[in-house]
Amino acid sequence: MQRLYDFLRRHPTGVDGFWAIVLFGISAAAGTVNQEQRGGTDSAAVLVPVALLLCLVIALRRRMPEKMLLLAGALGLAQLVLDVAVIPADFALLVIVYTVAATAARWASTLALFTGLSAATLAQVRWPQHDASVPGQVAVVVFQTVPFALAWVMGDSIRTRRAYFAQLEERAARLEKEREAQSKVAVAAERARIARELHDVVAHNVSVMVVQADGAAYVLDAAPDQAKKALETISSTGRQALAEMRRLLGVLRTGEHQEGGEYVPQPDVEQIEDLVQQCRGSGLPVDFKIEGTPRPLPSGVELTAYRIVQEALTNTRKHGGPKAGASVRLVYFDDGLGLLVEDDGKGAPHELYEEGGADGQGHGLIGMRERVGMVGGTLDAGPRPGGGFRISALLPLKPAH
């Protein structure tokens, strides 16, 4: 049974051809007998071609529905003119009405509906039943018209259903493309985020290591204890940088960051004090104050605050000069977190900060603005009136929409 069903699905035209042959045999036999009973002399010469062409309509209805509809209409008119009474092959008109309504163009569907509704009326007028009353003849016309109407309605419903499913498929394909586009955008955003993170981690920690290494080399012979302390700072800073870079690079490897516990958590506001202590240990005087009541903040706000302070102190170390000092203010407001980082160094041209350094590489203030924008905050950066550089940011507790 399943094989038969699969065959019918794969060869619909062959199935139509089979039923066309069966219908032709029935029509030829029944039509000839009926025509002879009515006294026709050339019944076979007219009936057989008409029946054959009507069966051809069924055989080719899927391939060329519009043409077969016109052929069926022409054959119906020929039956009326040549007095070929209704035969079983006239069932083809009912079939073609359904097929055209389901698959053909709209003009053909409208023509099929008109043809089907008028067929019974024309047949009753051409071959009236003299022994029936007028109401009886009207009832016969209505009874014979209903199947044509139902066939057209069924075909049109299938057309509408197919169009609906096609629209759903198109929408699903469009949504899939949109999801792919959004995924690509998300990947690009994630890469940009990782680039910013790597820039901040490498720029800050390597800067600390370079300063400590220079200091260690300078006092190696005169003060071995200070050189040893500087080397220990370089070691701990390097380990911290490696741990953070492993965490960042781990997100690029599926599942790896879930399998091991070697990746440190993302920096938060509480670690700013450790960052300040690290800068002090590397020779940069930093004044650190907290105003307001500390409280838990969204992780995105805490990471942004930490990275802004880290980047600002790194820029101070790179551009402020040997006698530069810095101050960090952390202010807790009711609806956000305020940051103010200032230095009194000689500074560098503002455009170098924008580019990320004197070498023109990195993210610098551009990365800061991107971070602040991601959490819906504002950033103001520029030279101080009395010398040095100032960076102030306001980070809201909820991102702006």
C-alpha atoms as a printed R data frame, in Angstrom:
    type eleno elety resid chain resno       x      y       z
1   ATOM     1    CA   MET     A     1   0.000  0.000   0.000
2   ATOM     2    CA   GLN     A     2   2.845  2.370   0.825
3   ATOM     3    CA   ARG     A     3   4.528  1.571  -2.503
4   ATOM     4    CA   LEU     A     4   1.325  2.377  -4.357
5   ATOM     5    CA   TYR     A     5   1.040  5.677  -2.494
6   ATOM     6    CA   ASP     A     6   4.657  6.567  -3.300
7   ATOM     7    CA   PHE     A     7   4.085  5.689  -6.964
8   ATOM     8    CA   LEU     A     8   1.011  7.899  -7.152
9   ATOM     9    CA   ARG     A     9   2.956 10.794  -5.632
10  ATOM    10    CA   ARG     A    10   5.880 10.383  -8.029
11  ATOM    11    CA   HIS     A    11   3.794  9.903 -11.201
12  ATOM    12    CA   PRO     A    12   0.613 12.023 -10.952
13  ATOM    13    CA   THR     A    13   0.406 12.531 -14.726
14  ATOM    14    CA   GLY     A    14   0.590  8.776 -15.343
15  ATOM    15    CA   VAL     A    15  -2.251  8.253 -12.902
16  ATOM    16    CA   ASP     A    16  -4.343 10.862 -14.730
17  ATOM    17    CA   GLY     A    17  -3.617  9.070 -17.989
18  ATOM    18    CA   PHE     A    18  -4.770  5.760 -16.534
19  ATOM    19    CA   TRP     A    19  -8.075  7.198 -15.347
20  ATOM    20    CA   ALA     A    20  -8.512  8.957 -18.686
21  ATOM    21    CA   ILE     A    21  -8.280  5.607 -20.484
22  ATOM    22    CA   VAL     A    22 -10.772  4.021 -18.090
23  ATOM    23    CA   LEU     A    23 -13.179  6.926 -18.482
24  ATOM    24    CA   PHE     A    24 -12.883  6.803 -22.260
25  ATOM    25    CA   GLY     A    25 -13.826  3.135 -22.341
26  ATOM    26    CA   ILE     A    26 -16.856  3.718 -20.141
27  ATOM    27    CA   SER     A    27 -17.912  6.792 -22.126
28  ATOM    28    CA   ALA     A    28 -17.544  5.120 -25.498
29  ATOM    29    CA   ALA     A    29 -19.688  2.172 -24.429
30  ATOM    30    CA   ALA     A    30 -22.357  4.078 -22.541
31  ATOM    31    CA   GLY     A    31 -22.497  6.970 -25.001
32  ATOM    32    CA   THR     A    32 -22.923  4.782 -28.052
33  ATOM    33    CA   VAL     A    33 -25.791  2.873 -26.468
34  ATOM    34    CA   ASN     A    34 -27.469  6.087 -25.369
35  ATOM    35    CA   GLN     A    35 -27.082  7.731 -28.769
36  ATOM    36    CA   GLU     A    36 -28.486  4.695 -30.604
37  ATOM    37    CA   GLN     A    37 -31.485  4.657 -28.288
38  ATOM    38    CA   ARG     A    38 -32.107  8.268 -29.256
39  ATOM    39    CA   GLY     A    39 -32.013  7.302 -32.925
40  ATOM    40    CA   GLY     A    40 -28.653  8.906 -33.918
41  ATOM    41    CA   THR     A    41 -27.133  7.671 -37.204
42  ATOM    42    CA   ASP     A    42 -23.614  9.072 -36.902
43  ATOM    43    CA   SER     A    43 -23.312  8.678 -33.157
44  ATOM    44    CA   ALA     A    44 -19.930  6.935 -33.137
45  ATOM    45    CA   ALA     A    45 -18.322  9.348 -35.594
46  ATOM    46    CA   VAL     A    46 -19.131 12.299 -33.312
47  ATOM    47    CA   LEU     A    47 -19.237 10.775 -29.827
48  ATOM    48    CA   VAL     A    48 -15.899  8.971 -29.905
49  ATOM    49    CA   PRO     A    49 -13.770 12.066 -30.784
50  ATOM    50    CA   VAL     A    50 -15.637 14.143 -28.194
51  ATOM    51    CA   ALA     A    51 -15.133 11.509 -25.496
52  ATOM    52    CA   LEU     A    52 -11.487 11.062 -26.489
53  ATOM    53    CA   LEU     A    53 -10.771 14.793 -26.241
54  ATOM    54    CA   LEU     A    54 -12.603 15.050 -22.925
55  ATOM    55    CA   CYS     A    55 -10.456 12.234 -21.553
56  ATOM    56    CA   LEU     A    56  -7.406 14.059 -22.906
57  ATOM    57    CA   VAL     A    57  -8.443 16.967 -20.697
58  ATOM    58    CA   ILE     A    58  -8.088 14.711 -17.651
59  ATOM    59    CA   ALA     A    59  -4.762 13.280 -18.833
60  ATOM    60    CA   LEU     A    60  -3.149 16.697 -19.354
61  ATOM    61    CA   ARG     A    61  -4.897 18.748 -16.686
62  ATOM    62    CA   ARG     A    62  -1.785 19.111 -14.504
63  ATOM    63    CA   ARG     A    63   0.588 20.065 -17.312
64  ATOM    64    CA   MET     A    64  -1.550 22.705 -19.052
65  ATOM    65    CA   PRO     A    65  -4.651 23.498 -16.964
66  ATOM    66    CA   GLU     A    66  -5.586 26.744 -18.789
67  ATOM    67    CA   LYS     A    67  -5.470 25.131 -22.226
68  ATOM    68    CA   MET     A    68  -7.395 22.096 -21.033
69  ATOM    69    CA   LEU     A    69 -10.073 24.370 -19.573
70  ATOM    70    CA   LEU     A    70 -10.520 26.084 -22.942
71  ATOM    71    CA   LEU     A    71 -10.617 22.684 -24.657
72  ATOM    72    CA   ALA     A    72 -13.246 21.400 -22.219
73  ATOM    73    CA   GLY     A    73 -15.376 24.510 -22.768
74  ATOM    74    CA   ALA     A    74 -15.101 24.146 -26.545
75  ATOM    75    CA   LEU     A    75 -16.090 20.469 -26.339
76  ATOM    76    CA   GLY     A    76 -19.098 21.357 -24.205
77  ATOM    77    CA   LEU     A    77 -20.265 23.846 -26.802
78  ATOM    78    CA   ALA     A    78 -19.671 21.227 -29.506
79  ATOM    79    CA   GLN     A    79 -21.877 18.798 -27.614
80  ATOM    80    CA   LEU     A    80 -24.648 21.371 -27.523
81  ATOM    81    CA   VAL     A    81 -24.350 22.175 -31.215
82  ATOM    82    CA   LEU     A    82 -23.915 18.558 -32.447
83  ATOM    83    CA   ASP     A    83 -26.553 17.174 -30.069
84  ATOM    84    CA   VAL     A    84 -24.150 14.849 -28.276
85  ATOM    85    CA   ALA     A    85 -25.936 14.173 -25.024
86  ATOM    86    CA   VAL     A    86 -24.252 14.056 -21.651
87  ATOM    87    CA   ILE     A    87 -21.768 11.172 -21.388
88  ATOM    88    CA   PRO     A    88 -19.542  9.929 -18.546
89  ATOM    89    CA   ALA     A    89 -16.560 11.749 -20.095
90  ATOM    90    CA   ASP     A    90 -18.260 15.036 -19.222
91  ATOM    91    CA   PHE     A    91 -16.929 14.358 -15.737
92  ATOM    92    CA   ALA     A    92 -13.741 15.917 -17.125
93  ATOM    93    CA   LEU     A    93 -15.370 19.351 -16.896
94  ATOM    94    CA   LEU     A    94 -15.853 18.893 -13.148
95  ATOM    95    CA   VAL     A    95 -12.241 17.760 -12.751
96  ATOM    96    CA   ILE     A    96 -10.782 20.635 -14.787
97  ATOM    97    CA   VAL     A    97 -12.818 23.178 -12.800
98  ATOM    98    CA   TYR     A    98 -11.203 21.892  -9.613
99  ATOM    99    CA   THR     A    99  -7.711 21.740 -11.151
100 ATOM   100    CA   VAL     A   100  -7.841 25.249 -12.587
101 ATOM   101    CA   ALA     A   101  -9.186 26.699  -9.336
102 ATOM   102    CA   ALA     A   102  -6.313 25.068  -7.427
103 ATOM   103    CA   THR     A   103  -3.348 25.659  -9.737
104 ATOM   104    CA   ALA     A   104  -4.016 27.948 -12.716
105 ATOM   105    CA   ALA     A   105  -4.029 31.708 -13.139
106 ATOM   106    CA   ARG     A   106  -6.772 33.832 -11.633
107 ATOM   107    CA   TRP     A   107  -8.449 34.616 -14.952
108 ATOM   108    CA   ALA     A   108  -8.662 30.886 -15.673
109 ATOM   109    CA   SER     A   109 -10.093 30.220 -12.223
110 ATOM   110    CA   THR     A   110 -12.812 32.821 -12.793
111 ATOM   111    CA   LEU     A   111 -13.585 31.371 -16.221
112 ATOM   112    CA   ALA     A   112 -13.758 27.869 -14.707
113 ATOM   113    CA   LEU     A   113 -16.282 29.036 -12.115
114 ATOM   114    CA   PHE     A   114 -18.453 30.672 -14.779
115 ATOM   115    CA   THR     A   115 -18.233 27.596 -17.030
116 ATOM   116    CA   GLY     A   116 -19.107 25.187 -14.224
117 ATOM   117    CA   LEU     A   117 -22.086 27.213 -13.022
118 ATOM   118    CA   SER     A   118 -23.518 27.581 -16.523
119 ATOM   119    CA   ALA     A   119 -22.957 23.990 -17.712
120 ATOM   120    CA   ALA     A   120 -26.009 22.479 -16.007
121 ATOM   121    CA   THR     A   121 -28.284 25.314 -17.155
122 ATOM   122    CA   LEU     A   122 -27.193 25.007 -20.788
123 ATOM   123    CA   ALA     A   123 -27.574 21.210 -20.684
124 ATOM   124    CA   GLN     A   124 -31.090 21.495 -19.280
125 ATOM   125    CA   VAL     A   125 -32.048 24.020 -21.923
126 ATOM   126    CA   ARG     A   126 -30.598 21.841 -24.704
127 ATOM   127    CA   TRP     A   127 -32.041 18.565 -23.456
128 ATOM   128    CA   PRO     A   128 -35.067 19.456 -21.329
129 ATOM   129    CA   GLN     A   129 -37.071 16.843 -19.439
130 ATOM   130    CA   HIS     A   130 -40.535 17.287 -20.891
131 ATOM   131    CA   ASP     A   131 -42.180 15.108 -18.273
132 ATOM   132    CA   ALA     A   132 -40.896 17.294 -15.399
133 ATOM   133    CA   SER     A   133 -42.446 20.492 -14.123
134 ATOM   134    CA   VAL     A   134 -40.666 23.825 -14.162
135 ATOM   135    CA   PRO     A   135 -39.810 23.676 -10.434
136 ATOM   136    CA   GLY     A   136 -38.537 20.147 -10.979
137 ATOM   137    CA   GLN     A   137 -36.317 21.260 -13.846
138 ATOM   138    CA   VAL     A   138 -34.979 24.136 -11.708
139 ATOM   139    CA   ALA     A   139 -34.249 21.670  -8.916
140 ATOM   140    CA   VAL     A   140 -32.362 19.441 -11.367
141 ATOM   141    CA   VAL     A   141 -30.290 22.430 -12.542
142 ATOM   142    CA   VAL     A   142 -29.463 23.397  -8.965
143 ATOM   143    CA   PHE     A   143 -28.617 19.806  -8.065
144 ATOM   144    CA   GLN     A   144 -26.262 19.512 -11.059
145 ATOM   145    CA   THR     A   145 -24.659 22.921 -10.424
146 ATOM   146    CA   VAL     A   146 -23.755 22.266  -6.782
147 ATOM   147    CA   PRO     A   147 -20.914 19.786  -7.595
148 ATOM   148    CA   PHE     A   148 -19.264 22.348  -9.885
149 ATOM   149    CA   ALA     A   149 -19.493 25.010  -7.194
150 ATOM   150    CA   LEU     A   150 -18.079 22.659  -4.575
151 ATOM   151    CA   ALA     A   151 -15.245 21.606  -6.888
152 ATOM   152    CA   TRP     A   152 -14.285 25.237  -7.499
153 ATOM   153    CA   VAL     A   153 -14.501 26.116  -3.793
154 ATOM   154    CA   MET     A   154 -12.355 23.108  -2.867
155 ATOM   155    CA   GLY     A   155  -9.756 23.966  -5.510
156 ATOM   156    CA   ASP     A   156  -9.663 27.631  -4.493
157 ATOM   157    CA   SER     A   157  -9.263 26.618  -0.844
158 ATOM   158    CA   ILE     A   158  -6.290 24.439  -1.744
159 ATOM   159    CA   ARG     A   159  -4.805 27.345  -3.703
160 ATOM   160    CA   THR     A   160  -5.182 29.598  -0.671
161 ATOM   161    CA   ARG     A   161  -3.662 26.967   1.591
162 ATOM   162    CA   ARG     A   162  -0.689 26.478  -0.715
163 ATOM   163    CA   ALA     A   163  -0.159 30.235  -0.910
164 ATOM   164    CA   TYR     A   164  -0.308 30.424   2.885
165 ATOM   165    CA   PHE     A   165   2.264 27.656   3.290
166 ATOM   166    CA   ALA     A   166   4.465 29.251   0.636
167 ATOM   167    CA   GLN     A   167   4.264 32.524   2.553
168 ATOM   168    CA   LEU     A   168   5.179 30.722   5.765
169 ATOM   169    CA   GLU     A   169   8.158 29.078   4.062
170 ATOM   170    CA   GLU     A   170   9.271 32.408   2.643
171 ATOM   171    CA   ARG     A   171   8.921 34.022   6.047
172 ATOM   172    CA   ALA     A   172  10.841 31.190   7.688
173 ATOM   173    CA   ALA     A   173  13.609 31.536   5.089
174 ATOM   174    CA   ARG     A   174  13.696 35.296   5.629
175 ATOM   175    CA   LEU     A   175  13.835 34.872   9.403
176 ATOM   176    CA   GLU     A   176  16.621 32.348   8.985
177 ATOM   177    CA   LYS     A   177  18.593 34.842   6.917
178 ATOM   178    CA   GLU     A   178  17.914 37.531   9.502
179 ATOM   179    CA   ARG     A   179  19.088 35.207  12.265
180 ATOM   180    CA   GLU     A   180  22.250 34.483  10.305
181 ATOM   181    CA   ALA     A   181  22.814 38.209   9.810
182 ATOM   182    CA   GLN     A   182  22.217 38.854  13.508
183 ATOM   183    CA   SER     A   183  24.605 36.041  14.378
184 ATOM   184    CA   LYS     A   184  27.287 37.603  12.186
185 ATOM   185    CA   VAL     A   185  26.694 40.974  13.841
186 ATOM   186    CA   ALA     A   186  26.877 39.345  17.261
187 ATOM   187    CA   VAL     A   187  30.114 37.599  16.324
188 ATOM   188    CA   ALA     A   188  31.593 40.878  15.094
189 ATOM   189    CA   ALA     A   189  30.501 42.622  18.303
190 ATOM   190    CA   GLU     A   190  32.000 39.841  20.399
191 ATOM   191    CA   ARG     A   191  35.276 40.078  18.503
192 ATOM   192    CA   ALA     A   192  35.325 43.830  19.052
193 ATOM   193    CA   ARG     A   193  34.652 43.289  22.755
194 ATOM   194    CA   ILE     A   194  37.450 40.747  23.022
195 ATOM   195    CA   ALA     A   195  39.764 43.124  21.145
196 ATOM   196    CA   ARG     A   196  38.976 45.876  23.646
197 ATOM   197    CA   GLU     A   197  39.534 43.510  26.555
198 ATOM   198    CA   LEU     A   198  42.843 42.286  25.167
199 ATOM   199    CA   HIS     A   199  43.965 45.836  24.500
200 ATOM   200    CA   ASP     A   200  43.232 46.913  28.058
201 ATOM   201    CA   VAL     A   201  44.816 43.816  29.607
202 ATOM   202    CA   VAL     A   202  47.964 43.889  27.489
203 ATOM   203    CA   ALA     A   203  48.423 47.659  27.490
204 ATOM   204    CA   HIS     A   204  48.114 48.004  31.254
205 ATOM   205    CA   ASN     A   205  50.010 44.948  32.433
206 ATOM   206    CA   VAL     A   206  52.799 45.173  29.884
207 ATOM   207    CA   SER     A   207  53.201 48.855  30.746
208 ATOM   208    CA   VAL     A   208  53.593 47.926  34.401
209 ATOM   209    CA   MET     A   209  56.078 45.201  33.533
210 ATOM   210    CA   VAL     A   210  58.172 47.533  31.363
211 ATOM   211    CA   VAL     A   211  58.323 50.176  34.099
212 ATOM   212    CA   GLN     A   212  59.292 47.599  36.719
213 ATOM   213    CA   ALA     A   213  61.869 46.009  34.445
214 ATOM   214    CA   ASP     A   214  63.493 49.368  33.763
215 ATOM   215    CA   GLY     A   215  63.509 50.141  37.472
216 ATOM   216    CA   ALA     A   216  64.987 46.753  38.326
217 ATOM   217    CA   ALA     A   217  67.753 47.195  35.779
218 ATOM   218    CA   TYR     A   218  68.515 50.654  37.154
219 ATOM   219    CA   VAL     A   219  68.839 49.576  40.817
220 ATOM   220    CA   LEU     A   220  70.083 46.036  40.274
221 ATOM   221    CA   ASP     A   221  73.577 46.716  41.564
222 ATOM   222    CA   ALA     A   222  72.831 49.518  44.045
223 ATOM   223    CA   ALA     A   223  69.669 48.120  45.677
224 ATOM   224    CA   PRO     A   224  69.212 44.368  45.087
225 ATOM   225    CA   ASP     A   225  66.171 44.230  47.392
226 ATOM   226    CA   GLN     A   226  64.311 46.810  45.310
227 ATOM   227    CA   ALA     A   227  65.274 44.972  42.121
228 ATOM   228    CA   LYS     A   228  63.974 41.726  43.636
229 ATOM   229    CA   LYS     A   229  60.694 43.423  44.569
230 ATOM   230    CA   ALA     A   230  60.365 44.806  41.036
231 ATOM   231    CA   LEU     A   231  60.940 41.342  39.574
232 ATOM   232    CA   GLU     A   232  58.270 39.911  41.858
233 ATOM   233    CA   THR     A   233  55.872 42.615  40.640
234 ATOM   234    CA   ILE     A   234  56.713 41.727  37.035
235 ATOM   235    CA   SER     A   235  56.047 38.058  37.766
236 ATOM   236    CA   SER     A   236  52.694 38.623  39.462
237 ATOM   237    CA   THR     A   237  51.615 41.128  36.796
238 ATOM   238    CA   GLY     A   238  52.519 38.689  34.032
239 ATOM   239    CA   ARG     A   239  50.551 35.891  35.680
240 ATOM   240    CA   GLN     A   240  47.550 38.166  36.054
241 ATOM   241    CA   ALA     A   241  47.784 39.202  32.402
242 ATOM   242    CA   LEU     A   242  48.027 35.570  31.280
243 ATOM   243    CA   ALA     A   243  45.037 34.574  33.420
244 ATOM   244    CA   GLU     A   244  42.879 37.341  31.955
245 ATOM   245    CA   MET     A   245  43.975 36.563  28.402
246 ATOM   246    CA   ARG     A   246  43.182 32.865  28.924
247 ATOM   247    CA   ARG     A   247  39.712 33.863  30.071
248 ATOM   248    CA   LEU     A   248  39.181 36.049  27.023
249 ATOM   249    CA   LEU     A   249  40.563 33.562  24.524
250 ATOM   250    CA   GLY     A   250  38.642 30.756  26.195
251 ATOM   251    CA   VAL     A   251  35.326 32.146  24.963
252 ATOM   252    CA   LEU     A   252  36.548 31.496  21.422
253 ATOM   253    CA   ARG     A   253  36.747 27.762  22.122
254 ATOM   254    CA   THR     A   254  33.394 26.060  22.523
255 ATOM   255    CA   GLY     A   255  32.859 24.681  25.978
256 ATOM   256    CA   GLU     A   256  36.479 25.045  27.102
257 ATOM   257    CA   HIS     A   257  35.692 27.777  29.583
258 ATOM   258    CA   GLN     A   258  33.062 25.510  31.148
259 ATOM   259    CA   GLU     A   259  35.365 22.539  31.609
260 ATOM   260    CA   GLY     A   260  38.153 24.126  33.599
261 ATOM   261    CA   GLY     A   261  38.345 26.613  36.386
262 ATOM   262    CA   GLU     A   262  41.528 28.356  35.271
263 ATOM   263    CA   TYR     A   263  39.839 31.507  34.027
264 ATOM   264    CA   VAL     A   264  39.516 34.327  36.500
265 ATOM   265    CA   PRO     A   265  36.241 36.242  36.915
266 ATOM   266    CA   GLN     A   266  35.724 39.497  35.091
267 ATOM   267    CA   PRO     A   267  37.164 42.512  36.950
268 ATOM   268    CA   ASP     A   268  34.707 44.556  38.982
269 ATOM   269    CA   VAL     A   269  34.610 47.812  40.954
270 ATOM   270    CA   GLU     A   270  36.071 46.232  44.078
271 ATOM   271    CA   GLN     A   271  39.246 45.370  42.169
272 ATOM   272    CA   ILE     A   272  39.876 49.023  41.269
273 ATOM   273    CA   GLU     A   273  41.615 49.458  44.623
274 ATOM   274    CA   ASP     A   274  43.936 46.543  43.778
275 ATOM   275    CA   LEU     A   275  44.591 48.186  40.414
276 ATOM   276    CA   VAL     A   276  45.502 51.441  42.154
277 ATOM   277    CA   GLN     A   277  47.827 49.599  44.520
278 ATOM   278    CA   GLN     A   278  49.494 47.949  41.564
279 ATOM   279    CA   CYS     A   279  50.049 51.335  39.928
280 ATOM   280    CA   ARG     A   280  51.469 52.731  43.146
281 ATOM   281    CA   GLY     A   281  53.823 49.788  43.367
282 ATOM   282    CA   SER     A   282  55.030 50.499  39.837
283 ATOM   283    CA   GLY     A   283  55.976 54.073  40.803
284 ATOM   284    CA   LEU     A   284  52.842 56.034  39.815
285 ATOM   285    CA   PRO     A   285  51.363 58.027  42.753
286 ATOM   286    CA   VAL     A   286  47.589 57.571  42.696
287 ATOM   287    CA   ASP     A   287  45.084 59.157  45.072
288 ATOM   288    CA   PHE     A   288  41.981 56.969  45.342
289 ATOM   289    CA   LYS     A   289  38.673 57.971  46.996
290 ATOM   290    CA   ILE     A   290  35.172 56.508  47.092
291 ATOM   291    CA   GLU     A   291  32.167 58.761  47.687
292 ATOM   292    CA   GLY     A   292  28.655 57.619  48.397
293 ATOM   293    CA   THR     A   293  27.474 54.226  49.608
294 ATOM   294    CA   PRO     A   294  28.978 51.285  47.692
295 ATOM   295    CA   ARG     A   295  26.424 48.746  46.506
296 ATOM   296    CA   PRO     A   296  26.195 45.910  43.956
297 ATOM   297    CA   LEU     A   297  26.129 47.070  40.331
298 ATOM   298    CA   PRO     A   298  25.352 45.339  37.041
299 ATOM   299    CA   SER     A   299  28.317 43.297  35.841
300 ATOM   300    CA   GLY     A   300  28.558 45.316  32.631
301 ATOM   301    CA   VAL     A   301  28.797 48.581  34.578
302 ATOM   302    CA   GLU     A   302  31.433 47.176  36.925
303 ATOM   303    CA   LEU     A   303  33.589 45.844  34.081
304 ATOM   304    CA   THR     A   304  33.267 49.139  32.193
305 ATOM   305    CA   ALA     A   305  34.284 51.149  35.264
306 ATOM   306    CA   TYR     A   306  37.312 48.943  35.892
307 ATOM   307    CA   ARG     A   307  38.478 49.124  32.264
308 ATOM   308    CA   ILE     A   308  38.074 52.913  32.111
309 ATOM   309    CA   VAL     A   309  40.242 53.380  35.215
310 ATOM   310    CA   GLN     A   310  42.740 50.842  33.907
311 ATOM   311    CA   GLU     A   311  42.999 52.540  30.497
312 ATOM   312    CA   ALA     A   312  43.222 56.023  32.035
313 ATOM   313    CA   LEU     A   313  46.062 55.039  34.398
314 ATOM   314    CA   THR     A   314  47.864 53.254  31.560
315 ATOM   315    CA   ASN     A   315  47.682 56.409  29.449
316 ATOM   316    CA   THR     A   316  48.988 58.441  32.405
317 ATOM   317    CA   ARG     A   317  51.943 56.104  32.745
318 ATOM   318    CA   LYS     A   318  52.639 56.219  28.997
319 ATOM   319    CA   HIS     A   319  52.173 59.945  28.395
320 ATOM   320    CA   GLY     A   320  52.326 61.701  31.775
321 ATOM   321    CA   GLY     A   321  56.061 61.738  32.231
322 ATOM   322    CA   PRO     A   322  58.276 60.556  35.093
323 ATOM   323    CA   LYS     A   323  56.826 62.902  37.762
324 ATOM   324    CA   ALA     A   324  53.150 62.503  36.921
325 ATOM   325    CA   GLY     A   325  50.574 61.715  39.565
326 ATOM   326    CA   ALA     A   326  46.946 60.665  39.213
327 ATOM   327    CA   SER     A   327  43.725 60.683  41.192
328 ATOM   328    CA   VAL     A   328  40.738 58.362  40.913
329 ATOM   329    CA   ARG     A   329  37.273 59.279  42.247
330 ATOM   330    CA   LEU     A   330  34.478 56.742  42.418
331 ATOM   331    CA   VAL     A   331  31.080 58.320  43.203
332 ATOM   332    CA   TYR     A   332  27.938 56.272  43.891
333 ATOM   333    CA   PHE     A   333  24.746 58.123  42.877
334 ATOM   334    CA   ASP     A   334  21.184 56.948  43.353
335 ATOM   335    CA   ASP     A   335  20.817 56.119  39.668
336 ATOM   336    CA   GLY     A   336  24.355 55.447  38.546
337 ATOM   337    CA   LEU     A   337  28.093 55.413  39.086
338 ATOM   338    CA   GLY     A   338  30.404 58.372  38.432
339 ATOM   339    CA   LEU     A   339  34.099 58.110  37.561
340 ATOM   340    CA   LEU     A   340  36.706 60.848  37.528
341 ATOM   341    CA   VAL     A   341  40.338 60.091  36.647
342 ATOM   342    CA   GLU     A   342  42.814 62.971  36.446
343 ATOM   343    CA   ASP     A   343  46.563 63.326  36.139
344 ATOM   344    CA   ASP     A   344  48.954 66.276  36.388
345 ATOM   345    CA   GLY     A   345  51.529 65.040  33.935
346 ATOM   346    CA   LYS     A   346  52.794 66.763  30.840
347 ATOM   347    CA   GLY     A   347  50.320 64.712  28.803
348 ATOM   348    CA   ALA     A   348  50.295 64.058  25.069
349 ATOM   349    CA   PRO     A   349  48.330 65.503  22.172
350 ATOM   350    CA   HIS     A   350  44.653 64.655  22.467
351 ATOM   351    CA   GLU     A   351  44.645 62.833  19.152
352 ATOM   352    CA   LEU     A   352  47.153 60.322  20.474
353 ATOM   353    CA   TYR     A   353  44.731 59.395  23.222
354 ATOM   354    CA   GLU     A   354  42.029 59.013  20.612
355 ATOM   355    CA   GLU     A   355  44.231 56.675  18.598
356 ATOM   356    CA   GLY     A   356  45.222 54.654  21.624
357 ATOM   357    CA   GLY     A   357  48.840 55.714  22.007
358 ATOM   358    CA   ALA     A   358  51.799 57.368  20.401
359 ATOM   359    CA   ASP     A   359  52.202 54.398  18.104
360 ATOM   360    CA   GLY     A   360  48.742 54.919  16.703
361 ATOM   361    CA   GLN     A   361  47.633 51.431  17.682
362 ATOM   362    CA   GLY     A   362  45.007 50.130  20.073
363 ATOM   363    CA   HIS     A   363  41.675 51.597  21.061
364 ATOM   364    CA   GLY     A   364  42.332 54.333  23.619
365 ATOM   365    CA   LEU     A   365  39.431 56.706  24.124
366 ATOM   366    CA   ILE     A   366  37.594 55.128  21.224
367 ATOM   367    CA   GLY     A   367  37.396 51.882  23.172
368 ATOM   368    CA   MET     A   368  36.310 53.787  26.290
369 ATOM   369    CA   ARG     A   369  33.471 55.467  24.410
370 ATOM   370    CA   GLU     A   370  32.369 52.131  22.965
371 ATOM   371    CA   ARG     A   371  32.309 50.578  26.425
372 ATOM   372    CA   VAL     A   372  30.400 53.494  27.940
373 ATOM   373    CA   GLY     A   373  27.952 53.506  25.042
374 ATOM   374    CA   MET     A   374  27.219 49.802  25.529
375 ATOM   375    CA   VAL     A   375  25.912 50.477  29.040
376 ATOM   376    CA   GLY     A   376  24.108 53.693  28.040
377 ATOM   377    CA   GLY     A   377  26.500 56.074  29.810
378 ATOM   378    CA   THR     A   378  28.343 59.254  28.883
379 ATOM   379    CA   LEU     A   379  32.068 59.997  28.660
380 ATOM   380    CA   ASP     A   380  33.936 63.301  28.697
381 ATOM   381    CA   ALA     A   381  37.696 63.346  28.107
382 ATOM   382    CA   GLY     A   382  40.214 66.062  27.407
383 ATOM   383    CA   PRO     A   383  43.168 68.104  28.719
384 ATOM   384    CA   ARG     A   384  42.845 69.798  32.109
385 ATOM   385    CA   PRO     A   385  43.045 73.613  32.247
386 ATOM   386    CA   GLY     A   386  46.032 73.452  34.589
387 ATOM   387    CA   GLY     A   387  47.830 70.715  32.713
388 ATOM   388    CA   GLY     A   388  47.438 66.987  32.527
389 ATOM   389    CA   PHE     A   389  44.419 65.022  31.369
390 ATOM   390    CA   ARG     A   390  40.915 64.342  32.718
391 ATOM   391    CA   ILE     A   391  38.449 61.550  32.044
392 ATOM   392    CA   SER     A   392  34.966 61.600  33.565
393 ATOM   393    CA   ALA     A   393  32.190 59.093  32.961
394 ATOM   394    CA   LEU     A   394  28.671 58.545  34.207
395 ATOM   395    CA   LEU     A   395  27.398 54.993  34.078
396 ATOM   396    CA   PRO     A   396  23.670 54.495  34.704
397 ATOM   397    CA   LEU     A   397  22.382 51.483  36.549
398 ATOM   398    CA   LYS     A   398  20.148 50.573  33.592
399 ATOM   399    CA   PRO     A   399  21.199 50.902  29.926
400 ATOM   400    CA   ALA     A   400  19.438 53.646  27.986
401 ATOM   401    CA   HIS     A   401  16.975 52.417  25.336
